[in-house]
Amino acid sequence: MNITLLEPYNTGSHAAWAKEYSRFSRHRVDILSLPGRHWKWRMHGGAVTLARKFLASPFQPDLLLATDMLDLTTFLALTRHKSAQCKCAVYFHENQLTYPWSPDDADQAMGRDQHYAFINYATALAADAVLFNSSYHLQSFVAELPRFLAAFPDKNEAGTVQIIREKSRVLSLGMDLRRFDPYRPAERDRDDKRPPLILWNHRWEYDKNPLDFFRAMGELVDKGLDFQLAILGERFTNSPAVFSEAREKLGDRIVHYGFVKDFAAYAEWLWRGDILPVTSHHDFFGGSVVQAMHCNCYPLLPRRLAYPEHIPAEHHCRFIYDDQAELVEKLAGLILNIRATRSELPRQFVARYDWQRLAPFYDDLFEKMVAEGSIGTGGIAG
């Protein structure tokens, strides 16, 4: 089967997902993409450029697989004589309806943010199948649609919400987790005397809530606990000031500060890490969390968002927290009992996301969609 994968924002986790699915799929996957910058312009103009590239390509797909950054309605209108017989699926890595906007973004203050959410809505309505990377993502998107549509003056088309819901399902994010395994130490030393190492491996942005993270670090210092901190993740020019403030306050406790471009070095840090406290205000899946868990870094995850889906319910009491006080309490306990912490194997919980397990589910789903015109209901988690 032939699949054209349309990615207008080809960077980071989007690029990895597209490239890795193409590599692990038994189908022929042709990627049409644009550089991952100027995200607002990609949502407006990316469909026009990708339509031109699609029409110029000799590749004839059975399925179009777009991501949420594409205005699918514009793309289909411009390519109808070639795409008319293709089934269309859209994969939502994130969405602009429930994504928390930066308080510094002028579009929100001027009411222009609604248009990007409308592109997501229209794309979901036009697609034959709507796929979300987590149950939380699917449920939050569908739940917000009625309020979003009600804000318009008339002809709100509220009935389209159920249409979208009926063709939506969960298809977990595939990840090349086994790529980390060659960098695993031959035998992790769980009895050594080195201080516990706490990790931050997320983007340096407001939605990852670094303020509460570093507040927790300060409380651990106040308790007199011994630990080290590695601050990884991609850094931007307008990163929150709390990072530089924390660097000054925590001093020698910080053993690494800054983005690690080299994958081998990044993997080694994850294998070395002991505890991953997560404080994010936003995550539709949490790829960096899954990566750390695969490397047996002990996660402490907020009950909000998609994180509880990564942990079996019977283990939530150990890995899930409800508020800042419980986060600090559990962090302190893990540090004081570091030998037991290092004996945990959280990788078992996320093995289902590896492409070698998940790619066949993707392939089967898309085959069914092309053959029968339906994806059924429910979810796929590997």
C-alpha positions as CSV (number, residue, x, y, z in Angstrom):
1,M,0.0,0.0,0.0
2,N,1.2,3.5,-0.8
3,I,1.0,6.3,1.9
4,T,1.8,10.0,1.4
5,L,2.6,11.5,4.8
6,L,2.1,15.3,4.9
7,E,4.1,17.2,7.5
8,P,4.2,21.0,7.2
9,Y,6.2,21.3,10.4
10,N,9.0,18.8,10.1
11,T,11.1,19.1,13.2
12,G,11.5,17.6,16.6
13,S,9.0,14.9,17.6
14,H,7.0,15.5,14.4
15,A,10.0,14.8,12.2
16,A,11.0,11.7,14.2
17,W,7.5,10.2,14.1
18,A,7.3,10.7,10.3
19,K,10.7,9.4,9.5
20,E,10.5,6.4,11.9
21,Y,7.1,5.3,10.8
22,S,8.4,5.4,7.2
23,R,11.3,3.2,8.3
24,F,9.3,0.7,10.3
25,S,6.2,0.4,8.2
26,R,5.6,-2.5,5.8
27,H,4.0,0.0,3.5
28,R,5.6,2.5,1.1
29,V,5.5,5.8,2.9
30,D,6.5,8.9,0.9
31,I,7.1,12.0,3.2
32,L,6.2,15.5,1.8
33,S,7.4,18.0,4.4
34,L,8.4,21.6,5.0
35,P,11.0,22.9,7.5
36,G,9.7,23.2,11.1
37,R,9.6,27.0,11.6
38,H,7.0,29.8,11.4
39,W,4.3,27.5,12.7
40,K,1.5,30.0,12.1
41,W,2.5,30.4,8.4
42,R,2.8,26.7,8.1
43,M,-0.8,26.3,9.2
44,H,-1.9,28.9,6.7
45,G,0.3,28.4,3.7
46,G,1.8,25.0,4.2
47,A,-1.1,23.3,2.4
48,V,-0.5,25.3,-0.8
49,T,3.1,24.4,-1.0
50,L,2.6,20.8,-0.1
51,A,-0.2,20.6,-2.7
52,R,2.2,21.8,-5.4
53,K,4.8,19.2,-4.3
54,F,2.1,16.5,-4.2
55,L,0.9,17.3,-7.7
56,A,4.5,17.3,-9.1
57,S,5.3,13.9,-7.5
58,P,4.8,10.7,-9.6
59,F,3.9,8.8,-6.3
60,Q,0.2,7.9,-6.3
61,P,-1.0,7.1,-2.7
62,D,-3.8,5.0,-1.5
63,L,-3.9,7.0,1.7
64,L,-3.1,10.6,2.7
65,L,-1.7,10.8,6.3
66,A,-1.6,14.4,7.4
67,T,-0.6,15.9,10.8
68,D,-2.5,18.6,12.7
69,M,-0.3,21.4,11.3
70,L,-1.9,20.9,7.8
71,D,-5.0,22.8,6.6
72,L,-6.4,19.6,5.0
73,T,-9.4,21.4,3.4
74,T,-7.2,23.7,1.4
75,F,-4.9,20.8,0.4
76,L,-7.7,18.6,-0.8
77,A,-9.3,21.5,-2.8
78,L,-6.0,22.2,-4.6
79,T,-5.3,18.5,-5.4
80,R,-8.8,17.1,-6.0
81,H,-8.1,15.6,-9.4
82,K,-5.3,13.5,-7.9
83,S,-6.4,13.1,-4.3
84,A,-10.2,12.5,-4.8
85,Q,-9.9,8.7,-4.6
86,C,-7.5,8.7,-1.6
87,K,-8.6,8.0,1.9
88,C,-7.5,10.8,4.3
89,A,-6.4,10.4,8.0
90,V,-5.2,13.2,10.2
91,Y,-2.8,12.5,13.2
92,F,-3.1,15.0,16.0
93,H,0.3,15.4,17.8
94,E,-1.3,18.5,19.4
95,N,-4.1,20.9,18.6
96,Q,-4.6,24.7,18.8
97,L,-8.1,24.4,20.4
98,T,-6.8,23.2,23.8
99,Y,-3.1,24.0,23.6
100,P,-2.2,26.7,26.1
101,W,-1.1,29.9,24.3
102,S,1.8,31.9,25.5
103,P,0.7,35.0,27.5
104,D,3.2,36.9,25.4
105,D,1.5,36.0,22.1
106,A,-0.3,39.1,20.6
107,D,-2.7,36.9,18.6
108,Q,-4.4,35.7,21.7
109,A,-4.9,39.2,23.1
110,M,-6.3,40.4,19.7
111,G,-8.6,37.4,19.3
112,R,-6.8,36.0,16.3
113,D,-5.9,32.7,18.0
114,Q,-9.4,31.2,17.1
115,H,-8.4,30.8,13.4
116,Y,-5.8,28.1,14.1
117,A,-8.3,26.1,16.1
118,F,-10.7,26.4,13.3
119,I,-8.2,25.0,10.9
120,N,-7.9,22.0,13.2
121,Y,-11.7,21.7,13.4
122,A,-12.2,21.9,9.6
123,T,-9.3,19.4,9.0
124,A,-10.9,16.9,11.4
125,L,-14.3,17.3,9.7
126,A,-12.8,16.8,6.3
127,A,-10.7,13.7,7.2
128,D,-12.0,10.2,6.9
129,A,-10.2,9.3,10.2
130,V,-9.1,11.4,13.1
131,L,-6.3,9.9,15.2
132,F,-5.0,11.2,18.5
133,N,-1.8,10.3,20.4
134,S,-3.6,9.8,23.7
135,S,-7.1,9.3,25.2
136,Y,-6.7,12.6,27.1
137,H,-6.0,14.4,23.9
138,L,-9.0,13.0,22.1
139,Q,-11.4,13.6,25.0
140,S,-10.2,17.1,25.7
141,F,-10.4,18.1,22.0
142,V,-13.9,16.7,21.5
143,A,-15.1,18.2,24.8
144,E,-13.9,21.7,23.9
145,L,-15.5,21.7,20.4
146,P,-19.1,22.7,21.5
147,R,-17.8,25.7,23.5
148,F,-15.6,26.7,20.6
149,L,-18.4,26.5,18.0
150,A,-20.9,28.3,20.3
151,A,-18.7,31.4,20.3
152,F,-19.6,32.1,16.6
153,P,-22.7,34.2,15.8
154,D,-24.9,31.7,14.1
155,K,-25.0,28.4,12.1
156,N,-22.7,26.9,14.7
157,E,-23.0,23.3,13.2
158,A,-23.0,21.7,16.6
159,G,-23.9,18.4,15.1
160,T,-20.4,18.1,13.5
161,V,-19.0,17.4,16.9
162,Q,-20.6,14.0,17.0
163,I,-19.5,13.4,13.4
164,I,-15.9,14.0,14.4
165,R,-16.2,11.9,17.5
166,E,-17.5,8.9,15.6
167,K,-14.5,8.8,13.3
168,S,-11.9,9.5,16.0
169,R,-9.8,7.0,17.9
170,V,-6.5,6.8,19.9
171,L,-3.3,5.7,18.1
172,S,-0.4,6.0,20.5
173,L,2.7,7.8,19.4
174,G,5.3,5.4,18.0
175,M,8.9,5.9,19.2
176,D,12.2,4.3,18.4
177,L,12.9,3.5,22.0
178,R,15.3,0.7,21.3
179,R,17.6,3.3,19.8
180,F,18.5,4.2,23.4
181,D,19.6,0.6,24.3
182,P,23.2,0.6,23.0
183,Y,24.0,3.4,25.4
184,R,22.8,1.5,28.5
185,P,25.5,0.8,31.0
186,A,26.5,-2.9,31.1
187,E,25.2,-3.0,34.6
188,R,23.7,-0.1,36.4
189,D,25.4,0.4,39.7
190,R,22.5,0.7,42.2
191,D,24.7,0.5,45.3
192,D,27.2,3.3,44.6
193,K,27.5,6.4,46.7
194,R,26.9,9.0,44.1
195,P,24.2,11.5,44.8
196,P,20.8,11.0,43.2
197,L,20.5,12.6,39.8
198,I,17.3,14.5,39.0
199,L,16.5,15.2,35.4
200,W,14.8,17.9,33.4
201,N,14.6,16.8,29.7
202,H,11.8,19.0,28.3
203,R,11.7,22.2,26.3
204,W,12.6,25.3,28.2
205,E,9.2,26.9,27.8
206,Y,6.4,28.2,30.0
207,D,4.0,25.4,29.3
208,K,6.4,22.9,30.8
209,N,6.0,24.8,34.1
210,P,9.7,25.2,35.1
211,L,8.6,27.5,38.0
212,D,7.1,24.6,40.0
213,F,9.9,22.3,39.1
214,F,12.6,24.6,40.5
215,R,10.4,25.5,43.4
216,A,10.4,21.8,44.3
217,M,14.2,21.8,43.9
218,G,14.5,24.7,46.4
219,E,12.3,22.8,48.9
220,L,14.6,19.8,48.6
221,V,17.6,22.0,49.4
222,D,15.8,23.5,52.4
223,K,15.3,20.0,53.7
224,G,19.0,19.4,53.5
225,L,18.8,16.6,50.9
226,D,21.8,15.7,48.8
227,F,21.1,15.5,45.0
228,Q,22.4,16.6,41.6
229,L,20.5,18.1,38.7
230,A,20.9,17.7,35.0
231,I,18.9,20.3,33.0
232,L,18.6,19.0,29.4
233,G,16.0,19.9,26.7
234,E,15.8,22.4,23.9
235,R,16.5,26.0,24.9
236,F,15.1,29.1,23.1
237,T,16.1,32.7,23.1
238,N,13.0,33.7,25.1
239,S,13.3,30.9,27.7
240,P,11.8,31.7,31.1
241,A,14.1,33.6,33.4
242,V,13.7,30.9,36.1
243,F,16.3,28.7,34.4
244,S,19.1,31.2,34.8
245,E,17.9,32.1,38.3
246,A,18.0,28.4,39.3
247,R,21.5,28.0,37.8
248,E,22.7,30.7,40.2
249,K,20.8,29.4,43.2
250,L,21.6,25.7,42.8
251,G,25.2,26.2,41.9
252,D,27.3,23.0,41.9
253,R,24.3,20.8,42.3
254,I,23.7,21.4,38.5
255,V,26.0,19.0,36.7
256,H,24.7,19.8,33.2
257,Y,22.9,22.9,31.9
258,G,21.8,23.1,28.3
259,F,20.5,21.4,25.2
260,V,22.4,18.2,24.2
261,K,22.5,18.0,20.4
262,D,24.4,14.7,20.3
263,F,22.0,11.7,20.7
264,A,24.5,9.5,22.3
265,A,25.2,12.0,25.0
266,Y,21.5,12.6,25.5
267,A,20.9,8.9,25.9
268,E,23.7,8.5,28.4
269,W,22.2,11.3,30.5
270,L,18.9,9.5,30.6
271,W,20.4,6.2,31.6
272,R,22.4,8.0,34.3
273,G,19.3,9.8,35.6
274,D,17.5,8.5,38.7
275,I,14.4,10.6,39.1
276,L,12.2,12.6,36.6
277,P,9.8,15.0,38.3
278,V,7.3,16.4,35.8
279,T,5.4,19.6,36.5
280,S,4.1,20.5,33.0
281,H,0.9,22.5,32.4
282,H,0.6,20.9,29.0
283,D,1.3,17.6,27.4
284,F,-0.9,15.6,25.0
285,F,1.5,12.6,25.2
286,G,4.9,13.3,26.8
287,G,7.5,11.8,24.5
288,S,10.5,13.0,26.7
289,V,8.8,11.4,29.7
290,V,8.5,8.1,27.8
291,Q,12.1,8.3,26.7
292,A,13.3,8.7,30.3
293,M,11.1,5.9,31.6
294,H,12.5,3.6,28.9
295,C,15.9,4.3,30.4
296,N,14.6,3.3,33.9
297,C,14.5,6.9,35.2
298,Y,11.8,6.9,37.9
299,P,9.0,9.3,36.9
300,L,6.9,11.5,39.2
301,L,3.9,12.6,37.1
302,P,1.0,14.9,37.8
303,R,-2.4,13.3,37.6
304,R,-3.5,15.9,35.0
305,L,-3.0,15.6,31.3
306,A,-2.0,12.4,29.5
307,Y,0.6,11.1,32.0
308,P,-1.5,8.5,33.9
309,E,-2.0,6.6,30.6
310,H,1.7,5.7,30.7
311,I,1.3,3.9,34.1
312,P,-1.0,1.0,35.0
313,A,-3.6,2.1,37.4
314,E,-2.4,-0.2,40.2
315,H,0.9,1.7,40.2
316,H,-0.5,5.2,40.2
317,C,0.0,5.6,44.0
318,R,3.8,5.3,43.5
319,F,4.3,7.4,40.3
320,I,1.4,9.9,40.2
321,Y,1.0,12.9,42.4
322,D,-1.9,15.4,42.9
323,D,-0.3,18.7,44.1
324,Q,3.0,20.4,44.8
325,A,3.2,19.2,48.4
326,E,2.8,15.6,47.4
327,L,5.4,16.0,44.7
328,V,8.0,17.3,47.2
329,E,7.1,14.6,49.7
330,K,7.5,11.8,47.2
331,L,10.7,13.3,45.8
332,A,12.2,13.4,49.3
333,G,11.3,9.8,49.8
334,L,12.9,8.7,46.6
335,I,16.1,10.5,47.4
336,L,16.3,9.1,50.9
337,N,15.7,5.6,49.6
338,I,17.7,5.9,46.5
339,R,18.8,2.3,46.4
340,A,15.2,1.2,46.2
341,T,14.5,4.0,43.6
342,R,17.3,2.7,41.4
343,S,15.9,-0.9,41.5
344,E,12.7,0.2,39.8
345,L,12.2,-0.7,36.1
346,P,9.6,1.7,34.7
347,R,10.7,0.8,31.1
348,Q,8.2,-2.1,31.3
349,F,5.3,0.4,31.3
350,V,6.3,2.1,28.0
351,A,7.6,-0.8,25.9
352,R,4.3,-0.8,24.0
353,Y,5.2,2.5,22.3
354,D,8.3,1.1,20.6
355,W,7.8,1.1,16.8
356,Q,8.7,-2.6,16.5
357,R,5.5,-3.3,18.5
358,L,3.4,-0.4,17.3
359,A,4.1,-0.1,13.5
360,P,2.1,-3.3,12.7
361,F,-0.9,-1.7,14.5
362,Y,-0.6,1.4,12.3
363,D,-0.2,-0.6,9.2
364,D,-3.2,-2.8,9.9
365,L,-5.4,0.2,10.8
366,F,-4.5,2.0,7.5
367,E,-5.1,-1.1,5.5
368,K,-8.5,-1.5,7.0
369,M,-9.3,2.1,6.4
370,V,-8.4,1.8,2.7
371,A,-10.1,-1.5,2.2
372,E,-13.3,-0.9,4.2
373,G,-13.5,2.9,4.5
374,S,-13.6,2.6,8.3
375,I,-11.3,2.5,11.3
376,G,-14.0,1.4,13.7
377,T,-13.9,2.7,17.3
378,G,-11.7,2.4,20.3
379,G,-8.0,2.8,20.7
380,I,-4.6,1.3,19.9
381,A,-1.9,1.4,22.4
382,G,0.5,-1.2,21.2
